[in-house]
Amino acid sequence: MENLKFWQQSPHLWYITREELSNLKQSMTLQDSVNLVALRKYRKHLEDKYREIKQAMLVKYVPIQRMADFDEEMIVLLKRRDIAENLNEKLQFRFNELISLGEYEKAAYFAANSPRRILQNMGSVDKFKAVGKIRGKTLPLLLFFEAIFSTSHAFKHPVDADLTLEGIKCGLSEKRLDLVINWVTQEKLTFSEKAGDVICDYGEQDTFNKSKCLALAQNIYSDCGLHKKALFCLCKQGQIHGAVEYIHQFKDFTSDDLIKLITLCPQTELIQCLTEEKNGKLPFLSFGLAILHLFSVNMEKVGIKLLQEVNKGGKDAVERLVISDSYCSIENWQKFANICFQNGFDKLSNDIMSILRSQAGVSEISEEDDTINLMEHVFW
């Protein structure tokens, strides 16, 4: 008998073939294969699989007509590829010919104006690099970058990051900062962190143009969203108020970021701006913690200058400083006062201790109070 009667559930008859029965037994026990509840469960499983397959057909498969359209599109794309490859071969032959004839300037502008910028790539850079320097003439590689950067505004997309970086390196290696400034500020390029770093490093070597290099690198870092490095460049240029405005503008600098900043740029004006209350707003950085940090990293001279400025303001100024600092614990203020005493600021040390003792809820300061925040009484 071809079909075996599996079970009867009025008014329907259910049948299963030998092959189906074999498959069913592979996924079910013999006992389940004659159990109505188990079979219903297995039937639901098959229905779910059916729905999955049907859904897959909607998203993974396309109608035959659409496939025909795809085939036509593929043919068109392949033709375009063949045309592009033929064009590339022809352009490459004309470009190589100019290089071999020593017509480097013509080769540079030929590459710069090639259709779809086919010849504006690292392969062309390598060809110009291979030429090297020619006595009494402009470096051929520099001619190439001058050509592609000067024509970049004519193209829809900017020169890519790799070519931009190589161009900046080339210009700086030839001591043509003037060209690099023009490229960065006027042309359509793609900047990167490495490009900013290269210009910063060059500024460290060419101290006469250091400020120009820092300003240029700052623009690149800002364009790339590298705000910490952009802020560092502002501070290195001595643009302290500009740096403070930059912090206000982006508001994503942590206290750790600012501690690192004053370590790299230990300028008293910068630290004062970061640690003072302004227009009713809390300072960006704790003055007490900043002083403690400076002394911990052997920058005592900067710390002493700041202490001298605080000492000039008298006890009222010190009190405002202590009360406005909600980040420095009593233990840290004690260390602060001790530093003042050790460096000859006896009155300043006594003023700080007196202010701490006078705070509401603080009758005596001891080492057990090291976890107490000075401003705790303000919030409770």
C-alpha positions in Angstrom: 0.0 0.0 0.0 1.6 3.3 -1.2 0.2 5.4 1.5 -0.2 4.4 5.1 -3.3 5.7 7.0 -1.7 7.6 9.9 -4.7 8.7 11.9 -8.3 9.7 11.5 -9.8 12.8 13.0 -13.4 13.3 11.8 -14.3 14.5 9.3 -10.7 14.5 7.7 -8.4 11.7 6.9 -4.6 12.2 7.3 -2.1 10.3 5.1 1.7 10.2 5.1 4.1 8.6 2.6 6.8 6.2 3.6 9.5 8.8 2.8 7.7 11.4 4.9 7.2 8.8 7.7 11.0 8.1 7.6 11.8 11.9 7.9 9.2 12.2 10.6 10.7 9.4 12.6 14.1 11.1 12.4 12.8 14.1 14.3 10.3 12.3 16.5 10.4 9.2 18.7 8.3 6.2 17.7 6.0 6.9 20.6 5.5 10.5 19.5 4.8 9.5 15.9 1.5 7.8 17.0 0.6 10.6 19.5 -2.0 13.1 18.4 -0.7 15.9 20.6 2.9 15.4 19.4 1.8 15.3 15.8 -0.2 18.5 16.2 2.9 20.2 17.7 5.0 18.9 14.8 2.3 20.1 12.3 2.6 23.6 13.9 6.4 23.4 13.5 5.9 22.7 9.8 3.4 25.5 9.4 6.0 27.9 11.0 8.7 26.7 8.6 6.3 27.3 5.7 5.7 30.8 6.8 9.5 31.4 7.2 10.0 30.1 3.6 7.2 32.2 2.3 8.7 35.3 4.0 12.1 34.4 2.7 10.7 34.3 -0.9 9.5 37.9 -0.5 12.9 39.2 0.6 15.5 36.8 -0.9 14.0 36.1 -4.3 12.8 38.4 -7.1 10.4 37.9 -9.9 11.7 36.5 -13.2 11.0 39.9 -14.9 13.1 41.7 -12.3 15.9 39.2 -12.9 15.8 40.1 -16.5 16.1 43.8 -15.6 19.1 42.9 -13.4 20.7 41.1 -16.3 20.3 44.1 -18.5 21.8 46.4 -15.8 24.7 44.0 -15.4 25.4 44.1 -19.2 25.4 47.9 -19.1 27.7 48.0 -16.1 30.1 45.6 -17.7 30.2 47.7 -20.8 30.9 50.8 -18.7 33.7 48.9 -16.9 35.2 47.8 -20.3 35.1 51.4 -21.5 36.7 52.7 -18.3 39.4 50.1 -18.4 40.2 51.0 -22.1 40.2 54.7 -21.1 42.5 54.0 -18.2 44.9 52.1 -20.3 45.0 54.9 -22.9 45.5 57.6 -20.2 48.1 55.5 -18.4 50.0 55.1 -21.7 49.9 58.9 -22.4 50.9 59.6 -18.7 53.8 57.2 -18.8 55.0 58.6 -22.1 55.2 62.1 -20.6 57.1 60.8 -17.6 59.6 58.9 -19.8 60.2 62.1 -21.8 60.9 64.1 -18.7 57.8 66.3 -19.2 57.0 66.2 -15.5 54.9 69.4 -15.4 52.8 68.3 -18.3 52.4 64.8 -16.7 51.3 66.4 -13.5 48.6 68.5 -15.1 47.6 65.6 -17.3 47.1 63.5 -14.2 45.3 66.3 -12.4 42.8 66.8 -15.2 42.3 63.1 -16.1 38.6 62.1 -16.5 37.0 61.0 -13.3 40.5 61.7 -11.7 41.6 58.2 -12.9 45.3 59.2 -12.5 45.0 60.9 -9.2 46.1 57.9 -7.1 49.0 56.6 -5.1 50.3 54.8 -8.2 51.0 58.2 -9.8 52.6 59.4 -6.6 55.0 56.4 -6.7 56.0 57.2 -10.3 56.8 60.8 -9.4 58.7 59.7 -6.3 60.8 57.3 -8.4 61.9 60.3 -10.5 63.5 61.9 -7.4 65.0 65.4 -7.3 66.4 67.3 -10.4 69.0 69.9 -9.7 67.8 73.4 -10.3 64.2 72.4 -10.9 61.1 72.0 -8.8 60.6 68.5 -7.3 58.4 66.6 -9.8 56.3 65.1 -7.0 55.6 68.7 -5.7 54.5 69.6 -9.3 52.0 66.7 -9.1 50.5 67.9 -5.8 50.4 71.5 -6.9 48.4 70.4 -10.0 45.9 68.1 -8.2 45.3 70.5 -5.3 44.9 73.5 -7.5 42.2 71.7 -9.6 40.5 70.0 -6.7 37.7 72.6 -6.5 36.6 71.7 -10.0 35.7 68.1 -8.9 32.6 67.1 -6.9 34.5 65.1 -4.3 37.6 66.3 -2.4 41.0 64.8 -2.8 41.1 61.7 -0.6 42.9 61.6 2.8 45.9 59.5 1.7 46.8 61.9 -1.2 46.1 64.9 1.1 48.6 63.6 3.7 51.2 62.8 1.1 50.9 66.2 -0.4 51.3 67.9 2.9 54.4 65.8 3.7 55.8 66.6 0.3 55.2 70.4 0.7 56.8 70.5 4.1 59.8 68.4 3.0 60.5 71.0 0.4 60.1 73.8 3.1 57.0 75.1 1.2 54.8 76.0 4.2 53.3 78.7 2.1 51.9 76.1 -0.3 50.6 73.9 2.5 48.8 76.9 4.1 47.2 77.7 0.7 46.2 74.0 0.2 44.7 73.6 3.7 42.8 76.9 3.7 41.7 77.2 0.1 41.4 73.9 -1.6 39.0 70.9 -1.4 40.9 68.3 0.6 40.2 65.5 3.1 41.9 66.0 6.4 43.1 63.5 9.0 44.7 63.3 12.4 48.0 62.3 10.8 47.9 65.4 8.6 47.5 67.6 11.7 50.3 65.7 13.5 52.7 66.2 10.6 52.2 69.9 10.6 52.6 70.1 14.4 55.9 68.2 14.2 57.1 70.5 11.5 56.3 73.5 13.7 58.5 72.1 16.4 61.4 72.0 14.0 60.7 75.4 12.3 60.3 77.5 15.4 60.0 80.7 13.4 56.8 79.4 11.8 55.6 77.4 14.9 52.5 79.6 15.5 51.4 79.3 11.9 51.8 75.5 12.0 49.8 75.4 15.3 47.0 77.4 13.8 46.9 75.3 10.7 46.9 72.0 12.7 44.2 73.4 14.9 41.9 73.9 11.8 42.6 70.4 10.7 41.9 68.9 14.2 38.7 70.9 14.5 37.6 69.7 11.1 38.2 66.1 12.1 36.4 66.5 15.5 39.6 66.0 17.4 38.7 68.7 20.0 41.4 67.8 22.6 44.2 68.3 20.1 42.6 71.5 18.7 42.3 72.9 22.3 46.0 72.0 22.9 47.0 74.0 19.7 45.0 77.0 21.0 46.8 76.9 24.3 50.2 76.5 22.7 49.5 79.6 20.7 48.8 81.5 23.9 45.1 82.0 22.9 43.9 81.3 26.4 40.5 83.0 26.1 40.0 81.3 22.8 40.7 78.0 24.5 38.2 78.7 27.2 35.5 79.6 24.6 36.4 76.4 22.8 35.7 74.4 26.1 32.4 76.3 26.5 31.5 75.5 22.9 32.0 71.7 22.9 31.4 70.9 26.6 32.7 67.3 26.3 36.0 67.9 28.2 36.4 65.9 31.4 38.4 67.1 34.4 41.0 64.4 33.5 41.3 66.0 30.0 41.9 69.4 31.6 44.4 68.1 34.1 46.4 66.6 31.1 46.0 70.0 29.3 47.6 72.0 32.2 50.3 69.4 32.4 51.2 69.9 28.7 50.5 73.7 28.9 51.4 74.8 32.5 50.4 78.4 32.0 49.2 80.3 35.0 46.7 82.3 33.0 45.2 79.1 31.6 44.9 77.5 35.0 43.4 80.6 36.6 40.8 80.7 33.8 39.9 77.1 34.3 39.7 77.2 38.1 37.8 80.5 38.6 34.0 80.9 38.9 32.7 83.1 36.1 29.2 84.6 35.7 27.8 82.4 38.4 29.0 79.2 36.7 31.2 76.7 38.5 34.8 76.5 37.4 35.9 73.8 34.9 38.6 72.5 37.2 39.2 72.3 41.0 41.9 74.9 42.0 42.9 72.7 44.9 43.3 69.6 42.9 45.2 71.5 40.2 47.7 72.7 42.7 48.1 69.3 44.2 48.6 67.8 40.7 51.3 70.4 39.8 53.3 69.6 42.9 52.9 65.9 42.3 54.4 66.1 38.8 57.4 68.3 39.8 55.8 71.6 38.5 56.3 73.4 41.8 57.3 76.7 40.1 53.9 77.0 38.4 52.1 76.0 41.6 54.0 78.6 43.6 53.1 81.3 41.1 49.4 80.4 41.5 49.7 80.4 45.3 51.3 83.9 45.1 48.4 85.2 43.1 45.9 83.7 45.6 47.9 85.1 48.5 47.5 88.6 47.1 43.7 88.4 47.3 43.5 88.1 51.1 41.4 85.9 53.2 38.1 86.8 51.5 39.5 85.7 48.1 40.7 82.5 49.6 37.3 81.8 51.2 35.5 82.3 47.9 38.0 79.9 46.3 37.5 77.2 48.9 33.7 77.5 49.1 33.3 77.4 45.3 35.4 74.3 44.9 33.1 71.3 45.3 35.5 68.7 44.1 38.3 69.0 46.6 37.9 66.9 49.8 38.9 68.2 53.3 41.9 65.9 53.3 43.0 67.4 50.0 42.6 71.0 51.4 44.7 69.9 54.3 47.4 68.8 51.9 47.0 72.1 50.1 47.5 74.0 53.3 50.5 71.9 54.1 52.1 72.7 50.7 51.5 76.4 51.3 53.2 76.1 54.7 56.2 74.2 53.3 56.7 76.9 50.6 56.6 79.9 53.0 53.0 80.9 52.6 52.2 80.6 56.3 49.4 83.1 56.3 47.7 81.5 53.3 48.0 78.1 55.1 46.5 79.5 58.3 43.7 81.1 56.3 42.7 77.9 54.6 42.7 75.9 57.8 40.6 78.7 59.5 38.1 78.6 56.7 37.8 74.8 56.8 37.2 74.9 60.6 34.5 77.6 60.2 32.4 75.7 57.7 29.0 74.6 59.0 29.0 71.2 60.5 32.8 71.0 60.7 34.1 71.4 64.3 37.4 69.6 64.0 39.3 68.3 61.0 41.0 64.9 61.3 42.2 62.2 58.9 38.9 60.3 59.5 37.2 63.1 57.6 39.0 62.5 54.4 35.9 61.3 52.5 33.8 64.3 53.5 33.2 66.8 50.8 33.5 70.4 51.9 30.3 71.4 50.1 28.3 68.6 51.6 26.4 71.0 53.9 25.2 73.0 50.9 23.3 70.1 49.3 21.8 68.6 52.4 
